[in-house]
Every structure is written in structure tokens, then in C-alpha cells.
Amino acid sequence: MKTISFPRKIQKHLSKLKRAGKTVGLVPTMGALHGGHLSLIRRARRENDVVVVSVFVNPSQFGQGEDFRRYPRPFARDKKLCEKEKVDVIFNPPPQTMYPKGYLTYISVDRMSDVLCGKHRPGHFKGVATVVAKLFNIVQPDRAYFGLKDFQQARIIGRMTADLNVPVDVVTCPTVREKDGLAMSSRNVYLGKSQRKNSVLISEALHSAVDMVKCRKAKNADKIIEKVKKDIRRIAGARVDYVDICDPETLEKKTVAKPPFVILAAVRIGKTRLIDNVILLK
């Protein structure tokens, strides 16, 4: 396994492999790898000749007062996990390489970036779209892999890729959960013992909402949302950023909870912000 820190060096390395007919799969990450990331890596390993994992804590997607400086960076551990999963290349660029002095160019996906997490984290998805576009240009993968836990992110990246005619297949993969149902996240390590125990109520509330639609034929989106918020507020100190029922392709809000839809939530427990969602297609 190679670890490469500079765009031109990885481009030179991968261009030789692509000329030899090798396919390349990219798994973009910010490190602090967990089971969700590993599921993406394993799928990329099955579907490509060469697997590249980027490990880059992207400063442009963090807002003022967010956790950029304290975001976990266990690179030695991440490297061992990648070696175990037979990753071919880790791309680990320093921030000044991705955003050199005088950097001015950013990508914005209108409308889809201004709702849900984008409403509460202005500029976040501009940073996400920009860094992913840069990674696509640098690595030039055949396929790139994203988890559906970050549902809005996955849809925005898919929209950007289609709109800009980027020749990359965006592959989305199911949310990976802990045994108790909590969605795996690098930020889970911030939770105290009681916070971690109670945070499972987020996924339970979302799944309960889907059951209301499937089993009890509930249709009023506002009433379902209020029930979810009430369930989540059973977590001591929880603050709900949002709970919304949306079209799974456009992210537009739905007033009637008729499938297909996705119900999404963002919740702050202490200083930790957790997101989750459940999709109902039919």
C-alpha cells in the first residue's frame, strides 16, 4: 500500500495503472475510519482493480465554531485498517496542497445545499462539493463510494456529478449501524457514556415514524415529524436542529408522507451533532 500526499504524484501513479486498463475506485473520507467506511472500502475492493482511500479533514466544510480543530485524526490507526482491507493507495494531502495561498474557486449546488443540514451549517456543502470535485479531478476514479448516512451529501454529490458531466459513477451504500441501531459516525466518540446510551433514541424515533406510515397508514407529515421530535427530546439535553420528510431525489419537503420518501434528523447532544435518516421507497 502506498501513501501519497501530493496531487501530481498520485495522478502520475494512477495514470500508469489506468493506461494498463485498471479500474479505480475512490472512497473519500475525513479519516477516523469506522465500520461504515470499511463497508465502502470493501465494496470498492470487490468492484475495482485499484482502491484509493482519501484521508483529508476538509477545512472548507467546517463553519465558525465547529469542531475542525478537535476532529479526530488517528492516521496511524486508519492506515492499519486500510492495509488490512487491502487498499492500494491512501491519498493524505496537507490542507495547503488542496487550498494553496490565493485559492478562490468553489462549487455550489443550488437549492439542495440550502435545506436540512445546509440551513443550519451555511457554506458546508459548498465545501463538500468543492473538495469532492477536486478529489475527482485528482484521482479520476471510475467509481466513487458514499454512505447514505450522510443522505443529503450523497444526493448533492450525485447532482453535482451529473450536472457537470463528471465521468464518475457515484455509488451509494446503506447506512451501517452499531448493534443497538445508532448510525456509525466518527463523531460518536465525543459522546459521554449516558449520551451514547440514549442517542439510540434517534434511530428508534425515525424507524417508528416509518412504521407509522407502513402499519398505521399515517400520512400527515407534520404530525409524524412532531411525534419524532417528541421521542428524540427524551434524550437529556438533546436539541433538535431539524426533522423533515423529503423527496429522496430532490430533497424537497413533503406534506404527505407517501412513499417514496426519506425522513431525516439532525440532533445536538451536548456539543456533538448527530445525523441519521430512514428511507421508505414503497
Buried (B, 14 or more C-beta within 10 A) or exposed (E): BEBBEBBEEBBEBBEEBBEEEBBBBBBBBBBBBBEBBBBBBBBBBEBBBBBBBBBBBBBBBBEEEEEBEEBBBBBEEBBEBBEEBEBBBBBBBEEEBBBEEEEEEEBBBEEBBEBBBBBBBEBBBBBBBBBBBBBBEBBBBBBBBBBBBBBBBBBBBBBBBEEEEBEBEBBBBEBBBBEEBBBBBBBBEBBEEEBBEBBBBBBBBBBBBBEBBEEEEBEEBEEBBEBBBEBBBEBEEBEBBBBBBBEBEEBEBBEEBEBEBBBBBBBBBEEBBBBBBBBBEE
